[in-house]
Amino acid sequence: MKNRNINSEERILSSKLATAVKYHRNKKKLSLAEVSNRTGVSAGYLCRIENGIRRNVSIPVIQALSECLNTNFFHYLELGNDQEKELSDIEEILLDLDFTVGGEEVSSKERQLIVSTIEFVTKEMRDMHINFSKQSELLGMVKELQDEFNRSAFQNESGEM
């Protein structure tokens, strides 16, 4: 990547991309120096990208980062596109997409519990510091979610469905 002339049409802008790059680097437990060595992008430049200081990121740099961090290049490109997008409801995202927690696929029951907990927190917990009954209700929801994750893990270990 070093010493490559990049025209302005190859550049994109996004703080979401910066957040994703930092998340994936930390998840893989790679230092900035390690990513720099693998991509040819300077550690200082990577640091500025991750901290949102350097937001104009070229497509070749995004490609090198996606390869190094073993992420989807097109997802990074989409994150880099800061054009206004239609927002998705969290319920749609969590119920429609397959995803894992701790490497284990999340069941439909677990998804529903996650959605219920998020909805409760965002709608009901605005005054949580003064409402003990809301805190207790949230703890109950979290306990139910934890129990469901534990039940699923036990079923997976014992081969049950």
C-alpha positions as CSV (number, residue, x, y, z in Angstrom):
1,M,0.0,0.0,0.0
2,K,2.9,2.4,0.6
3,N,3.8,4.9,-2.0
4,R,0.7,4.2,-4.1
5,N,-1.0,7.2,-5.8
6,I,-4.7,7.1,-5.1
7,N,-7.1,9.4,-6.8
8,S,-10.0,11.0,-5.0
9,E,-12.6,8.8,-6.7
10,E,-11.1,5.8,-4.9
11,R,-11.8,7.4,-1.5
12,I,-14.8,6.9,0.7
13,L,-15.8,8.4,4.0
14,S,-17.3,6.8,7.1
15,S,-16.9,6.7,10.9
16,K,-18.8,3.3,10.9
17,L,-16.0,1.8,9.0
18,A,-13.5,3.1,11.6
19,T,-15.4,1.5,14.4
20,A,-15.7,-1.8,12.5
21,V,-12.0,-1.9,11.7
22,K,-11.0,-1.3,15.3
23,Y,-13.5,-3.9,16.5
24,H,-12.3,-6.6,14.2
25,R,-8.6,-5.8,14.9
26,N,-9.2,-6.0,18.7
27,K,-11.3,-9.2,18.2
28,K,-8.4,-10.8,16.4
29,K,-6.0,-9.5,19.1
30,L,-3.8,-7.8,16.6
31,S,-1.8,-4.7,17.4
32,L,-1.7,-1.7,15.0
33,A,1.9,-2.7,14.2
34,E,0.9,-6.3,13.2
35,V,-1.9,-5.0,11.0
36,S,0.5,-2.5,9.5
37,N,3.1,-5.2,8.7
38,R,0.4,-7.4,7.1
39,T,-1.2,-4.6,5.1
40,G,1.5,-2.2,4.3
41,V,-0.6,0.6,5.8
42,S,1.4,2.6,8.4
43,A,0.4,2.1,12.1
44,G,-0.1,5.9,12.4
45,Y,-2.5,6.0,9.5
46,L,-4.4,3.0,10.9
47,C,-4.6,4.7,14.3
48,R,-6.0,7.9,12.7
49,I,-8.6,5.7,10.8
50,E,-9.7,3.9,14.0
51,N,-10.0,7.2,15.9
52,G,-12.0,8.9,13.2
53,I,-9.3,11.5,12.6
54,R,-8.5,10.2,9.1
55,R,-11.9,9.4,7.6
56,N,-11.1,9.4,3.9
57,V,-10.0,5.8,3.4
58,S,-9.1,4.5,-0.1
59,I,-10.7,1.4,-1.5
60,P,-7.3,-0.4,-1.8
61,V,-6.7,0.3,1.9
62,I,-10.1,-1.1,2.8
63,Q,-9.4,-4.2,0.7
64,A,-6.1,-4.7,2.5
65,L,-7.7,-4.3,5.9
66,S,-10.6,-6.7,5.0
67,E,-8.1,-9.3,3.9
68,C,-5.9,-8.9,7.0
69,L,-8.9,-8.9,9.4
70,N,-10.7,-11.7,7.5
71,T,-13.8,-9.6,7.0
72,N,-16.1,-9.1,4.1
73,F,-14.7,-6.4,1.7
74,F,-18.2,-5.5,0.5
75,H,-19.5,-5.1,4.1
76,Y,-16.6,-2.6,4.7
77,L,-17.5,-0.8,1.5
78,E,-21.1,-0.5,2.6
79,L,-20.0,0.8,6.0
80,G,-17.8,3.3,4.1
81,N,-20.8,4.6,2.2
82,D,-22.2,7.4,4.4
83,Q,-25.1,8.1,2.2
84,E,-28.4,8.3,3.9
85,K,-29.9,4.8,4.3
86,E,-33.3,3.5,5.4
87,L,-33.0,2.5,9.0
88,S,-33.9,-1.0,10.1
89,D,-35.7,-1.9,13.2
90,I,-33.6,-3.8,15.7
91,E,-36.3,-6.5,15.9
92,E,-36.1,-7.0,12.1
93,I,-32.3,-7.3,12.2
94,L,-32.2,-9.7,15.2
95,L,-35.1,-11.9,14.1
96,D,-34.3,-12.0,10.3
97,L,-30.5,-12.6,10.4
98,D,-28.7,-15.6,11.6
99,F,-26.0,-14.8,14.1
100,T,-23.9,-16.3,16.9
101,V,-23.0,-15.4,20.4
102,G,-19.7,-16.9,21.7
103,G,-19.5,-19.0,18.5
104,E,-22.9,-20.6,19.1
105,E,-25.9,-20.0,16.8
106,V,-28.7,-18.1,18.6
107,S,-32.0,-19.9,18.8
108,S,-35.3,-18.2,17.9
109,K,-36.3,-18.2,21.6
110,E,-33.0,-16.5,22.5
111,R,-33.6,-14.0,19.7
112,Q,-37.0,-13.1,21.1
113,L,-35.5,-12.7,24.6
114,I,-32.8,-10.4,23.3
115,V,-35.3,-8.3,21.4
116,S,-37.6,-8.1,24.4
117,T,-34.7,-7.0,26.6
118,I,-33.5,-4.4,24.2
119,E,-37.0,-3.0,23.7
120,F,-37.5,-2.9,27.5
121,V,-34.2,-1.1,28.1
122,T,-34.8,1.5,25.3
123,K,-38.5,2.2,26.2
124,E,-38.8,1.6,29.9
125,M,-35.5,2.3,31.5
126,R,-35.1,6.0,30.9
127,D,-35.7,6.6,34.6
128,M,-34.2,3.4,35.8
129,H,-32.1,5.1,38.6
130,I,-35.3,6.1,40.4
131,N,-37.5,3.1,39.6
132,F,-36.6,-0.1,41.5
133,S,-39.4,-2.2,40.0
134,K,-38.1,-1.5,36.5
135,Q,-34.6,-2.6,37.6
136,S,-36.0,-5.8,39.1
137,E,-38.0,-6.5,35.9
138,L,-34.8,-6.0,33.8
139,L,-32.9,-8.3,36.0
140,G,-35.6,-10.9,35.5
141,M,-35.4,-10.5,31.8
142,V,-31.6,-10.9,31.8
143,K,-31.9,-13.9,34.0
144,E,-34.4,-15.5,31.6
145,L,-32.1,-14.8,28.7
146,Q,-29.1,-16.3,30.6
147,D,-31.1,-19.4,31.5
148,E,-32.1,-19.9,27.9
149,F,-28.5,-19.5,26.7
150,N,-27.4,-22.1,29.4
151,R,-30.2,-24.4,28.4
152,S,-29.2,-24.2,24.7
153,A,-25.6,-24.8,25.6
154,F,-26.5,-27.9,27.7
155,Q,-28.7,-29.2,24.8
156,N,-25.8,-28.7,22.3
157,E,-23.4,-30.5,24.6
158,S,-25.7,-33.4,25.2
159,G,-26.8,-33.6,21.5
160,E,-30.5,-32.9,22.4
161,M,-32.8,-30.6,20.5
